[in-house]
Amino acid sequence: MSRGERWTSGVLARRRLVLGAGALCLAILAPGALHLATDNSPPVWFLAGAPEVEQHRAFVDRFGSEEGFRIVLDGEEIWSRTGLARLERIEREVAALPGVLDVASLVRAHRPDFERFPPDDPAALREVAEASLLDRAMGWVSADGGAVSLLVATAPLSPRAVAGLAAQIERRVRPQPGEEASSPLRTAVLGQRSLELALDRSSLEIGRRYLPLLALVAIGLLLAVVRDPAALAVPLGFVLFCEAITLGAMGWAGVRLNLVLAILPPLIFVIALATSIHVLLPVRARLAAGAAPAAAVVAVWRDKGRAVFWTGLSTAVGFAALAVSPVPPVRALGLWAGVGLGAQTLAAFTLLPALLASGIGGAARRRPLEVRL
């Protein structure tokens, strides 16, 4: 008996212990996935050790953070008393929001120039603003005077706090009763913080939309080949285990997803599914030929074990090589891909044989497509 056969036989002899250990790992690690958050702020992408990073940090320490929002109001209606009153209200209400350090606009810059605000003659304010190089350079008024904006400076915030603040600002920007006009203003909340939120949504979209779509396509293909629910449960359960322990470990470690790291769940899904299918079909073939479950699993790992091991190891090492990158998101992908694929390879020689020997079932119902594959 070869070393591989002895290993697989030993795993199957302790099948309940192996399955119990897998369930314990799942119970401990999987809840960590609930703590995963996203972060696509500029510092995430700074090169480690680059002098520009230290220069930027020194700038922030000296002058304060330049992170914030830009609220834009576009339309001729802004140059009416109603429009300027709305601009003043937005500045006042947004400045009072938690996490906002300051708000600057035409209102603050030119309120001292008039006896009252909004002025009786809004056209006078427009003339002053369009003639001011500072107003145009600050973005408080566009070159043609057709739009104005408010600059919102924010304190350092977590991604969740940024999303909450953006929602609060959106509510303040909407017209209140009495502010509607015949020519309604077009409004937008833009800026670096808004860009971060858009990138965060893109990161989450991979897990919320494309990963479920990938799972549906995989299940559809499996159903076309293997119609035995017990057999389908093995590869899907193996994939779920590999995903859950990897994402859970990342969550407990405080990792935040970004557009690069977000590709890891689909990557693990595909490789774990391919590994399980690679051994599932020959095990079912041996069961259909009359072999006992344990004997079928041992025989398949004798034939396929080396390929599964070296494929898993080389893939894990290949991705782990990205951990030397100076780009933090790429480095994180390499580190966690190495961890996840390494754990998947280990599970392929422990949990997967135990699952196949325990729940394969229904081998006599092999379809012609499965036989050809």
NULUM-181496 format. One record per residue (C-alpha): residue number from 1; residue in three letters; x, y, z. Coordinates in nm, 2 decimals, always signed. Layout:
! residues N
kolro, firo, east, north, up
NUM, ala, X, Y, Z
...
***
This chain:
! residues 373
kolro, firo, east, north, up
1, met, +0.00, +0.00, +0.00
2, ser, +0.14, +0.34, -0.10
3, arg, +0.18, +0.63, +0.13
4, gly, -0.11, +0.81, -0.03
5, glu, -0.34, +0.51, +0.02
6, arg, -0.23, +0.48, +0.39
7, trp, -0.31, +0.85, +0.44
8, thr, -0.66, +0.83, +0.28
9, ser, -0.74, +0.51, +0.46
10, gly, -0.64, +0.67, +0.79
11, val, -0.86, +0.97, +0.72
12, leu, -1.16, +0.74, +0.64
13, ala, -1.09, +0.54, +0.96
14, arg, -1.13, +0.86, +1.15
15, arg, -1.41, +1.00, +0.93
16, arg, -1.63, +1.12, +1.22
17, leu, -1.33, +1.30, +1.38
18, val, -1.24, +1.47, +1.05
19, leu, -1.60, +1.58, +0.99
20, gly, -1.63, +1.70, +1.34
21, ala, -1.31, +1.90, +1.32
22, gly, -1.44, +2.05, +0.99
23, ala, -1.76, +2.15, +1.15
24, leu, -1.57, +2.31, +1.45
25, cys, -1.35, +2.51, +1.21
26, leu, -1.66, +2.62, +1.03
27, ala, -1.84, +2.73, +1.35
28, ile, -1.54, +2.92, +1.47
29, leu, -1.43, +3.09, +1.15
30, ala, -1.75, +3.14, +0.94
31, pro, -1.90, +3.41, +1.17
32, gly, -1.60, +3.63, +1.09
33, ala, -1.73, +3.68, +0.74
34, leu, -2.00, +3.90, +0.89
35, his, -1.73, +4.15, +0.99
36, leu, -1.59, +4.20, +0.64
37, ala, -1.61, +4.56, +0.53
38, thr, -1.49, +4.74, +0.22
39, asp, -1.23, +5.02, +0.18
40, asn, -1.13, +5.17, -0.14
41, ser, -1.00, +5.50, -0.01
42, pro, -0.68, +5.64, -0.17
43, pro, -0.44, +5.53, +0.11
44, val, -0.53, +5.17, +0.04
45, trp, -0.36, +5.20, -0.30
46, phe, -0.05, +5.38, -0.19
47, leu, +0.28, +5.20, -0.26
48, ala, +0.44, +5.07, +0.06
49, gly, +0.75, +5.27, +0.14
50, ala, +0.70, +5.53, -0.13
51, pro, +0.82, +5.88, -0.03
52, glu, +0.50, +6.04, -0.16
53, val, +0.31, +5.85, +0.11
54, glu, +0.50, +6.02, +0.38
55, gln, +0.47, +6.35, +0.21
56, his, +0.10, +6.31, +0.19
57, arg, +0.08, +6.21, +0.56
58, ala, +0.28, +6.52, +0.65
59, phe, +0.05, +6.74, +0.44
60, val, -0.26, +6.60, +0.62
61, asp, -0.09, +6.65, +0.96
62, arg, -0.02, +7.01, +0.88
63, phe, -0.31, +7.13, +0.67
64, gly, -0.58, +6.87, +0.75
65, ser, -0.75, +6.61, +0.53
66, glu, -0.87, +6.71, +0.18
67, glu, -1.12, +6.43, +0.18
68, gly, -1.48, +6.53, +0.14
69, phe, -1.78, +6.58, -0.08
70, arg, -1.88, +6.84, -0.34
71, ile, -2.25, +6.93, -0.36
72, val, -2.34, +7.07, -0.70
73, leu, -2.65, +7.27, -0.78
74, asp, -2.70, +7.33, -1.16
75, gly, -2.96, +7.56, -1.31
76, glu, -3.05, +7.93, -1.36
77, glu, -3.29, +7.90, -1.07
78, ile, -3.00, +7.92, -0.83
79, trp, -2.97, +8.29, -0.90
80, ser, -3.31, +8.37, -0.74
81, arg, -3.38, +8.44, -0.38
82, thr, -3.54, +8.10, -0.35
83, gly, -3.24, +7.93, -0.50
84, leu, -2.99, +8.12, -0.28
85, ala, -3.20, +8.05, +0.03
86, arg, -3.18, +7.68, -0.06
87, leu, -2.80, +7.71, -0.10
88, glu, -2.78, +7.87, +0.25
89, arg, -3.00, +7.61, +0.41
90, ile, -2.79, +7.32, +0.26
91, glu, -2.47, +7.48, +0.39
92, arg, -2.61, +7.53, +0.74
93, glu, -2.77, +7.18, +0.77
94, val, -2.47, +6.99, +0.62
95, ala, -2.23, +7.17, +0.84
96, ala, -2.42, +7.05, +1.15
97, leu, -2.39, +6.68, +1.05
98, pro, -2.16, +6.45, +1.26
99, gly, -1.83, +6.39, +1.07
100, val, -1.84, +6.72, +0.88
101, leu, -1.55, +6.95, +0.97
102, asp, -1.66, +7.25, +0.76
103, val, -1.87, +7.36, +0.46
104, ala, -1.77, +7.65, +0.23
105, ser, -1.96, +7.81, -0.05
106, leu, -2.07, +8.14, -0.20
107, val, -2.29, +8.19, +0.11
108, arg, -2.00, +8.21, +0.35
109, ala, -1.77, +8.40, +0.11
110, his, -2.01, +8.68, +0.02
111, arg, -2.27, +8.71, +0.31
112, pro, -2.07, +9.00, +0.45
113, asp, -2.09, +9.18, +0.12
114, phe, -2.47, +9.23, +0.15
115, glu, -2.69, +9.37, +0.42
116, arg, -2.89, +9.05, +0.42
117, phe, -2.88, +8.71, +0.26
118, pro, -3.02, +8.61, +0.02
119, pro, -2.97, +8.96, -0.13
120, asp, -3.26, +9.16, -0.27
121, asp, -3.07, +9.16, -0.61
122, pro, -2.93, +8.80, -0.67
123, ala, -2.79, +8.92, -1.00
124, ala, -2.55, +9.14, -0.81
125, leu, -2.41, +8.83, -0.63
126, arg, -2.38, +8.65, -0.95
127, glu, -2.18, +8.93, -1.10
128, val, -1.94, +8.94, -0.81
129, ala, -1.90, +8.56, -0.81
130, glu, -1.83, +8.54, -1.18
131, ala, -1.57, +8.81, -1.16
132, ser, -1.39, +8.65, -0.86
133, leu, -1.10, +8.44, -0.96
134, leu, -1.10, +8.28, -0.61
135, asp, -1.47, +8.18, -0.64
136, arg, -1.40, +8.00, -0.97
137, ala, -1.08, +7.85, -0.84
138, met, -1.26, +7.71, -0.53
139, gly, -1.53, +7.57, -0.75
140, trp, -1.80, +7.77, -0.58
141, val, -1.92, +7.90, -0.92
142, ser, -1.87, +7.76, -1.27
143, ala, -1.71, +7.97, -1.54
144, asp, -2.04, +8.04, -1.71
145, gly, -2.22, +8.10, -1.38
146, gly, -2.47, +7.83, -1.45
147, ala, -2.38, +7.61, -1.15
148, val, -2.26, +7.65, -0.80
149, ser, -2.11, +7.40, -0.55
150, leu, -2.05, +7.36, -0.18
151, leu, -1.72, +7.21, -0.06
152, val, -1.77, +6.97, +0.24
153, ala, -1.46, +6.88, +0.44
154, thr, -1.50, +6.56, +0.65
155, ala, -1.30, +6.41, +0.93
156, pro, -1.13, +6.07, +0.90
157, leu, -1.42, +5.83, +0.88
158, ser, -1.47, +5.45, +0.84
159, pro, -1.63, +5.33, +0.51
160, arg, -1.96, +5.27, +0.69
161, ala, -1.96, +5.62, +0.84
162, val, -1.88, +5.76, +0.50
163, ala, -2.18, +5.58, +0.35
164, gly, -2.40, +5.70, +0.63
165, leu, -2.29, +6.06, +0.59
166, ala, -2.35, +6.05, +0.22
167, ala, -2.70, +5.94, +0.28
168, gln, -2.75, +6.22, +0.52
169, ile, -2.62, +6.48, +0.27
170, glu, -2.84, +6.34, +0.00
171, arg, -3.14, +6.40, +0.22
172, arg, -3.04, +6.76, +0.30
173, val, -2.98, +6.84, -0.07
174, arg, -3.34, +6.74, -0.17
175, pro, -3.58, +7.03, -0.20
176, gln, -3.79, +7.11, +0.11
177, pro, -4.15, +7.23, +0.11
178, gly, -4.15, +7.58, -0.05
179, glu, -3.83, +7.53, -0.24
180, glu, -3.98, +7.38, -0.55
181, ala, -3.96, +7.61, -0.85
182, ser, -4.07, +7.63, -1.21
183, ser, -3.72, +7.55, -1.32
184, pro, -3.60, +7.29, -1.06
185, leu, -3.23, +7.27, -0.99
186, arg, -3.03, +6.97, -1.08
187, thr, -2.83, +6.84, -0.79
188, ala, -2.55, +6.60, -0.74
189, val, -2.32, +6.48, -0.45
190, leu, -1.97, +6.42, -0.59
191, gly, -1.61, +6.43, -0.48
192, gln, -1.35, +6.19, -0.35
193, arg, -1.58, +6.04, -0.08
194, ser, -1.85, +5.97, -0.35
195, leu, -1.59, +5.80, -0.56
196, glu, -1.48, +5.58, -0.27
197, leu, -1.85, +5.48, -0.22
198, ala, -1.88, +5.39, -0.59
199, leu, -1.57, +5.17, -0.57
200, asp, -1.71, +5.01, -0.25
201, arg, -2.03, +4.93, -0.43
202, ser, -1.84, +4.77, -0.71
203, ser, -1.64, +4.56, -0.47
204, leu, -1.96, +4.44, -0.30
205, glu, -2.13, +4.38, -0.63
206, ile, -1.89, +4.09, -0.71
207, gly, -2.00, +3.91, -0.40
208, arg, -2.37, +4.00, -0.41
209, arg, -2.43, +3.96, -0.78
210, tyr, -2.16, +3.78, -0.97
211, leu, -2.07, +3.51, -0.71
212, pro, -2.44, +3.40, -0.68
213, leu, -2.46, +3.40, -1.06
214, leu, -2.15, +3.18, -1.07
215, ala, -2.30, +2.95, -0.82
216, leu, -2.63, +2.92, -1.02
217, val, -2.44, +2.84, -1.34
218, ala, -2.23, +2.58, -1.16
219, ile, -2.53, +2.42, -1.01
220, gly, -2.70, +2.41, -1.35
221, leu, -2.40, +2.24, -1.51
222, leu, -2.39, +1.99, -1.22
223, leu, -2.76, +1.91, -1.26
224, ala, -2.70, +1.85, -1.63
225, val, -2.44, +1.59, -1.54
226, val, -2.53, +1.45, -1.20
227, arg, -2.89, +1.45, -1.09
228, asp, -2.84, +1.29, -0.75
229, pro, -2.89, +1.55, -0.47
230, ala, -2.67, +1.36, -0.23
231, ala, -2.38, +1.36, -0.49
232, leu, -2.44, +1.73, -0.56
233, ala, -2.42, +1.81, -0.19
234, val, -2.06, +1.69, -0.17
235, pro, -1.89, +1.94, -0.41
236, leu, -2.12, +2.23, -0.31
237, gly, -2.06, +2.16, +0.06
238, phe, -1.68, +2.15, +0.00
239, val, -1.70, +2.48, -0.19
240, leu, -1.91, +2.64, +0.09
241, phe, -1.66, +2.52, +0.35
242, cys, -1.36, +2.66, +0.17
243, glu, -1.53, +2.99, +0.11
244, ala, -1.66, +3.03, +0.46
245, ile, -1.33, +2.95, +0.64
246, thr, -1.13, +3.18, +0.42
247, leu, -1.37, +3.48, +0.43
248, gly, -1.42, +3.41, +0.80
249, ala, -1.05, +3.42, +0.88
250, met, -1.02, +3.75, +0.68
251, gly, -1.31, +3.90, +0.87
252, trp, -1.16, +3.81, +1.21
253, ala, -0.83, +3.95, +1.09
254, gly, -0.99, +4.28, +1.02
255, val, -0.93, +4.26, +0.64
256, arg, -1.13, +4.51, +0.43
257, leu, -1.23, +4.42, +0.07
258, asn, -1.13, +4.63, -0.22
259, leu, -1.17, +4.59, -0.60
260, val, -0.86, +4.37, -0.62
261, leu, -0.93, +4.15, -0.31
262, ala, -1.29, +4.11, -0.41
263, ile, -1.19, +3.86, -0.69
264, leu, -1.08, +3.61, -0.42
265, pro, -1.42, +3.45, -0.34
266, pro, -1.49, +3.36, -0.71
267, leu, -1.14, +3.23, -0.74
268, ile, -1.17, +3.00, -0.45
269, phe, -1.51, +2.89, -0.56
270, val, -1.39, +2.78, -0.91
271, ile, -1.08, +2.60, -0.79
272, ala, -1.26, +2.42, -0.50
273, leu, -1.54, +2.32, -0.73
274, ala, -1.30, +2.19, -1.00
275, thr, -1.11, +1.99, -0.74
276, ser, -1.42, +1.82, -0.60
277, ile, -1.56, +1.74, -0.94
278, his, -1.22, +1.60, -1.05
279, val, -1.26, +1.33, -0.78
280, leu, -1.64, +1.30, -0.76
281, leu, -1.70, +1.15, -1.10
282, pro, -1.44, +0.87, -1.08
283, val, -1.56, +0.78, -0.73
284, arg, -1.91, +0.75, -0.86
285, ala, -1.79, +0.54, -1.15
286, arg, -1.62, +0.30, -0.91
287, leu, -1.93, +0.29, -0.69
288, ala, -2.14, +0.20, -1.00
289, ala, -1.90, -0.08, -1.07
290, gly, -1.98, -0.23, -0.72
291, ala, -1.69, -0.09, -0.51
292, ala, -1.75, -0.01, -0.15
293, pro, -1.75, +0.37, -0.07
294, ala, -1.42, +0.36, +0.13
295, ala, -1.25, +0.14, -0.13
296, ala, -1.36, +0.37, -0.41
297, val, -1.23, +0.68, -0.24
298, val, -0.90, +0.52, -0.15
299, ala, -0.86, +0.41, -0.51
300, val, -0.94, +0.74, -0.66
301, trp, -0.70, +0.93, -0.43
302, arg, -0.43, +0.67, -0.52
303, asp, -0.48, +0.76, -0.89
304, lys, -0.56, +1.14, -0.86
305, gly, -0.39, +1.23, -0.53
306, arg, -0.06, +1.35, -0.68
307, ala, -0.24, +1.56, -0.94
308, val, -0.47, +1.72, -0.68
309, phe, -0.18, +1.79, -0.44
310, trp, +0.06, +1.94, -0.69
311, thr, -0.21, +2.14, -0.86
312, gly, -0.33, +2.28, -0.53
313, leu, +0.02, +2.35, -0.40
314, ser, +0.15, +2.52, -0.72
315, thr, -0.17, +2.73, -0.74
316, ala, -0.14, +2.84, -0.38
317, val, +0.23, +2.92, -0.41
318, gly, +0.18, +3.10, -0.74
319, phe, -0.08, +3.34, -0.60
320, ala, +0.11, +3.37, -0.27
321, ala, +0.40, +3.52, -0.48
322, leu, +0.19, +3.83, -0.51
323, ala, +0.24, +3.89, -0.14
324, val, +0.58, +4.05, -0.22
325, ser, +0.41, +4.33, -0.42
326, pro, +0.45, +4.69, -0.29
327, val, +0.09, +4.76, -0.38
328, pro, -0.12, +4.67, -0.07
329, pro, -0.43, +4.53, -0.24
330, val, -0.22, +4.31, -0.46
331, arg, -0.01, +4.20, -0.16
332, ala, -0.33, +4.12, +0.04
333, leu, -0.47, +3.92, -0.25
334, gly, -0.15, +3.71, -0.27
335, leu, -0.15, +3.66, +0.11
336, trp, -0.51, +3.55, +0.14
337, ala, -0.52, +3.36, -0.18
338, gly, -0.22, +3.16, -0.05
339, val, -0.40, +3.10, +0.28
340, gly, -0.73, +3.01, +0.12
341, leu, -0.59, +2.79, -0.15
342, gly, -0.36, +2.62, +0.09
343, ala, -0.65, +2.55, +0.33
344, gln, -0.85, +2.42, +0.03
345, thr, -0.57, +2.18, -0.07
346, leu, -0.55, +2.05, +0.29
347, ala, -0.92, +2.01, +0.30
348, ala, -0.90, +1.81, -0.03
349, phe, -0.70, +1.54, +0.15
350, thr, -0.91, +1.54, +0.47
351, leu, -1.26, +1.68, +0.46
352, leu, -1.33, +1.59, +0.09
353, pro, -1.25, +1.22, +0.12
354, ala, -1.46, +1.20, +0.44
355, leu, -1.76, +1.37, +0.26
356, leu, -1.74, +1.15, -0.04
357, ala, -1.72, +0.83, +0.17
358, ser, -2.01, +0.95, +0.38
359, gly, -2.26, +1.11, +0.15
360, ile, -2.20, +1.02, -0.21
361, gly, -2.50, +0.78, -0.26
362, gly, -2.70, +0.71, -0.57
363, ala, -2.41, +0.60, -0.78
364, ala, -2.63, +0.36, -0.98
365, arg, -2.82, +0.66, -1.13
366, arg, -2.54, +0.78, -1.36
367, arg, -2.65, +0.96, -1.67
368, pro, -2.49, +0.90, -2.01
369, leu, -2.33, +1.25, -2.00
370, glu, -2.17, +1.17, -1.67
371, val, -2.03, +0.84, -1.81
372, arg, -1.88, +1.02, -2.11
373, leu, -1.72, +1.29, -1.88
***
